[in-house]
Amino acid sequence: MAYRDGMTARARTEERRAEIVRAALAVIAERGYRGASMAAVAERVGLTQQGLLHHFPTKDALLVAVLRERDQWDALPDTRWRVDLLASLVEYNAMRPGVVQTFSALLGESVTEGHPAREYFTERYTRVRASMAAALRAEYGDRLPNGLTPERTAPLLVAVMDGLQYQWLLDPESVDMPGAFRDFLRLLGEPAG
Amino acid sequence: MAYRDGMTARARTEERRAEIVRAALAVIAERGYRGASMAAVAERVGLTQQGLLHHFPTKDALLVAVLRERDQWDALPDTRWRVDLLASLVEYNAMRPGVVQTFSALLGESVTEGHPAREYFTERYTRVRASMAAALRAEYGDRLPNGLTPERTAPLLVAVMDGLQYQWLLDPESVDMPGAFRDFLRLLGEPAG
């Protein structure tokens, strides 16, 4: 009985933590991380600030959980990307503007002085460029049709994905994000059969 | 004499306003717009808050001046861009990380709810996409070598410039922003002689 109760309490705690992280994602999408307050997160999830601090003692601790959640969004481990799946990821992102907005707001802030997400993003981009280069190599070999190496193409691929998100979030009627990304893949050329 | 004094006072006011805008640019680069306070701007420029409010009665009024300043950065009117000048612009940007940081922080924030720079960026991107399409048409005609129209290529060109700025600001040692942008131009192909 004690064991079962223990599990239940733990499950309840985890569920509550997941609710808090979802609330934090929404508050960051609305206000950015610097503009987000623990009070706003607590209110959204129906907790007192004291109750929130029990789960996440600091705002930075909550950010760590948000960034860990962010790592789940891409749905595939870094090493398993294929170029054709990227187009599907961009299609999927176009159906979840809230998530894209949270990420884009955090990325924007991360370049300001001493931002707590800066290291996360710096490391993430190193990793993502490497995994994109691997995906391009699997598709094209050591040179793309235009002569660029996978390593030199990878930062462009990542830049297009990020840059299109800003244009699309600002003006979804004018910017067809998945279509534009497919256009970029077309620029890369056809793999030699 | 009254006239001369009047001019001098006006010139002094304009110089002071320009100093305030420069201070605001630096504070936004450090903290973002939402994280920026009028107190921090006043302190940096050696004014009391009251003195600052004399020049800019609200934080939003100061933001308008900052964004107007931003419009000067590109140095060329929208209608006069040429594709080869874009590579020079990116080279130039790589020498002024502070300015790029202010812009990137503001762009990131602009997608959050009710941000005062949102309309500015939305309109700016509409304008910039159109002027990039015109530059691409002047260079390539109605179709690029890969078959895309200038209008479909323009959002990609803008996205690459913005996306590379984030990667470069986060990790200037690993990301050669001007080199990567030249790689992108290479992807577009050679104009038919």
Interface residues (C-beta under 8 A of the other chain):
Chain A: A29 E30 R31 G32 R34 G35 Q101 S104 A105 L106 L107 G108 E109 S110 V111 T112 E113 R118 F121 T122 Y125 T126 R129 N146 G147 L148 R152 T153 P155 L156 V158 A159 V160 M161 D162 G163 L164 Y166 Q167 L169 L170 D171 S174 V175 A180 D183 F184 R186 L187 L188 G189
Chain B: A29 E30 R31 G32 R34 G35 Q101 S104 A105 L106 L107 G108 E109 S110 V111 T112 E113 R118 F121 T122 Y125 T126 R129 N146 G147 L148 R152 T153 P155 L156 V158 A159 V160 M161 D162 G163 L164 Y166 Q167 L169 L170 D171 S174 V175 A180 D183 F184 R186 L187 L188 G189
